[in-house]
Amino acid sequence: MIEASIRGDGISVTGHSGYAPPGQDIVCAGVTALTQTLIRSIEDLAADRIEYKIFPGRADIKYGDLSEKAQTLVDSYFIGICMIADEFPDYVRIK
């Protein structure tokens, strides 16, 4: 089960979905793509300063006050991760 926690000061994503074997798991791939795109987009498009750590099965993103552009990116991430959770509720949970 992937658990995503979205707070006012950051985002944590932990776990593996278990939907399919590693390398074939579309749920993990979708969550990973969204998370990595969010990090790069905040850095490149909004130029906000964030701290992040990515490990197998875990991503932690910390931020302070976000610009309007960066907050829009976080909101978009939330929409995307909720869509995956709605489609695969046994594999992704939003906390």
Phi, psi and omega in degrees: 000131172269132176240127179245127178244119182245114183242178179291338183245006178168182182225136173234134177233124182227153172096179176234145185290322185075014181293322181208170178300152176309138182090347179235004187274102182291332179292310177300318181298319180295314179295318179298315180298316178298315184293314180292325177293321177300312181302308183294323181293318178298317181292315188272322185266324182259339180061024175281154177269126176227162172242141179209154174223135178234126176229163174303122179081009181202139171219131177236127178237127179239138178211161176258228176290124181264148172294166179300320180296314180294322178296323176297321177295318177296319178298319178296319176302315180299318177300313181296315182292326176293323177297318178295317179297323178293322181284327184230063186295339178278355187236342181223132177231136176261126180253000000 
